[in-house]
Amino acid sequence: MPASQSRARARDRSNVLNRAEFLSLNQPPKGAPESRSSSRKASGPSAQPPPPGDGPRERRQSQQLPEEDCMQLNPSFKGIAFNSLLAIDICMSKRLGVCAGRAASWASARSMVKLIGITGHGIPWIGGTLLCLVKSSTLAGQEVLMNLLLALLLDIVTVAGVQKLIKRRGPFETSPGLLDYLTMDVYAFPAGHASRAAMVSKFFLSHLVLAVPLRVLLVLWAFCVGLSRVMIGRHHITDVISGFVIGYFQFRLVELVWMSSNTCQMLISAW
């Protein structure tokens, strides 16, 4: 035994790789598989089985991945409900998009439906309000028109900001028109025409004396504007509903910051 130990020590001393400057060559790189010699030893008859805690499952569990890189295999009830409602919204919007293209079932009525949508566009409403403001000669009329102009500008800014934030596409591959680019109504959520129609109709119902048939027609007009945007494939149903809600809250905000007649006269004189 002493002779064999001395010969082993002599071999270790004569091995160049056992020097201190070459010790890093004997160590396998980090994350690399074991060397062939160790695999041969493990495959030999005298090799002992690995402990039960070193299986592949335990090895995978030891390498904890970040939470954002892991697939969520057990979604919550809220996630399932949200995805289900989203799928229903897309399916129903595609079914109602009967004027979305030339091959659609109601393609012949596409021009008329688009004309209904244009009545809720921002450019005609802002231009018409400015024209009426120039022609108006009463203080009460100028006050109402100035606040309506404020509401229209607020609607364009709000819808453009939310659309840039959400960036939701429409149910069909329909590109926005030139007037839509001018009012920054490029994306689908929320529907700018619907929010504008809801805000304008509520504004007129509150500040104009209208007969009952005209009040009913005003509400029907707002509903038809929102429906026309779904029929031509520009918006989902939830986009139009969200637009109606945003339009109502815009009206309430304008009512809170209502400009008085003196303020309107000062702005008109400055303009």
N, C-alpha and C positions, 0 to 999 in steps of 0.2 A: 504493500500500500504506500509506504513512504516514497519508494522509487517511482511509482506511477504518478504520484502527486507532484514530485519534482520535475518529471518530464512534461506534465501538463503546464506547470508554471513556466517552464522554459519555452514551450511553444507559444504561450500567451505573450511572453516578453519579445520573442522574435517576430510576432505578427505586427506588421506595420499599422494595420487598422486599429490596433489597440492603443495607439498613442493618443494623447489628449487632443491634438489638433485634428485628428481624423475620427473622433468619436461621433460627430454628427452624421458621418456616412453610414454608420451602423444602425441608425434609427430610421424607421420608415417615415415618409412624409405624413403630415397630419391629414387625416381623412382618407388615406390610401389603404387598399386592402392589405392583408397580411402577406408576408413574403412566402415564396414557394417552400422554403425550408420549414417554416412554421406550419404550412398546410400539410406538408408531408408528415410532420410529427403528429398533427391532429388526426390524420387519416390512418395512422399506424394502429396495430392491435393493442398497444399499451395506452392509447389516448383515452382520456377520461371524458365523458359527456359533459357539455357545458352546463353550468348551473341553470336552474329553471328561470332565474330572473334575467338571463341574457338572450332571450328569444327575440325574434324580429318585432313582435308586437311591443315588447318592453323597450326595445331600442327606438322604435318610432315614437313612443310616448315620451322618451327621455329628450328627444329633439323637439322642444316646444316651438312651434311656428307662431308668428304673429297672428293676432286674431283676424286682421283684415285679409290674410292670405289663406285662411281656412274656409272651406265650403260649409255653409250653414245647411246641415242635413235635417235639422228639426226646426223649421220656421215656426214663428209664433202665430197665434190665431189672428192677430191684427194684420200680419203680413199676408196670410192666406185670404182674408176678407178683402184687403186692398187689391191684391192681384186679381181676385175674382171680379170685383167691381170694375177694375180697369179693363179686363177682357170683355165684360158685358158692354161697357161703354164703347169700345172699339168696334165690336160686332154690330151693335145697334146703329152707330154712326155710319158704318159702311152700308148698312141696309138702307138708311135714309139718304145716302148720297146718290140719288137717282139722276142728278144732273152733273155728276162729277166729270164726265168726259163725253166725247162724241159717240162712243159706243154704249152709253148708258141708256137705261130704259126711257127716261124722260129727256133725252138729249135735245129734242126740238123745243123744249120750254126753258132751256138754259139761259137764253138771252133775257127772257122776262124775269127769271129768278134773279139773275145778276143785277137787273135794273132795280128790283126791290131792295137788294143789298146796298146799292149805291145811295139810296135815299137815307141810309144810316151812316154814310161815310163822313169823315171829319172835315174834308176840304169843302164840300158844298155847304155844310152847316157853318163853318167859320166864315166863309165868304159871304153867305147870306146874312149872318149876324152883323158883320161889318157894314154891309150895304144898308141894312135897316137902321143901324146906328147913325150912319151919315144922314139918312133921310128923316130920321126922327126929330121932332121939334118940341116934344113934351119932356118934362123932367122925369115923370114916372116911367115913360117908355124907355128913356135912356138909362135909367137905373136898372130896369129889368134886363135890358139888352147887354149892359156892361157885366152884370153878374152871370148872364148866360154865356158870354164870351169867356169869362173866367172859368166857368164850369167846363166848357169845351176844351180849353187849354189844359186844365187839370186832368181831364180824361185822357188826352193824348199822352201826356207825360207819365201818368200812372200806368196805362196799358203798355206803353213802350218799355218802361222799366221792368214790369213784371214779366213781359215776354222775353226780354233779354236775360232775365234771371232764370226762368224756367227752361226756355228754348225747346218747347214741345212742338213736334211736327204734326201736321194734319193727317187725317186718316188716308188721304190719297196724295199722290205726287203731283200736286197742283202748285205752280209757282205764283207768288203774289204779283199783282199788277203794279203799274207805275204809281197810281194814287196810293196804294198800300205802302210803297217805299217812301213816299213823301210824308206820310203820317207815322212812319216807323211801325206799321202793323204787318210784320213779316212772319212771326211765328203764330202758333195756334192758340196757346193759352195765355191769357183769356181772350175771348172774342171782343175786339174793339168795337165792332158795329153793334153788338148786343149791349155792351156797357153804355155806349153813347145813346142808343135808342131808349134804354131804360131811364137814363138820367134826363134826357130831353122830355120824354113823356111825363115823367114825374114832375119836372120843372114846370111844364105847361099846365098840368092839372092843378098845381098849387098856386100859380101866379096869373093865370088867365081865366076869365069867366067864359066857360064853354057850356054849350048845351049837352044834355045826356048822350045823344047820338054821337056827337063829336068826341066826347070823352071815351065812349066805347071804341070808336074807330081809332083813337090815339093808342089805346092799349093793344088793340089788334095789330096796329102797324108795328109796334115794338116787338110783338111776338112773331110776326111774319118776317121781320128783318133778321131776327135770330135764327128762325127756321131756314131761311134762304141760305144762310152761311153754312148750315149743315148739308143742305141739298146739293150745293155745288162742290162739296168735299173739302172746304177750307178749314172747318172746325169740327171738333167732336161735340157731342151733346153736353158733356160736362164743361167744355170751354164756353158754350153759350150760357149755360146756367150760372157759371162763375162770373161771366160778363154782366148778366142781369144784377147779380148781388153787388158787384163792384160799382156798377152804375148807381144803384140805390144809395150806397154809402157815400159816393161822391156828391150826390145831391144833398145828403144830410150835412156833409162837410161844408158845402157852399152856403147852406142855410146858417151854419154856425159863424161863418166869416163873412156874412152878407155885407156888401159895401153900401154905405148910405148914399143919399142923393148928392150930398156935398162932396164926398170922395169921388163919386163918378164924374161930377162936373170938373173937379180939379184934374182928373186923369184925361178927360176929353179935351180940356183946354191945353194941357201939356202936350197932348198928341197933335 
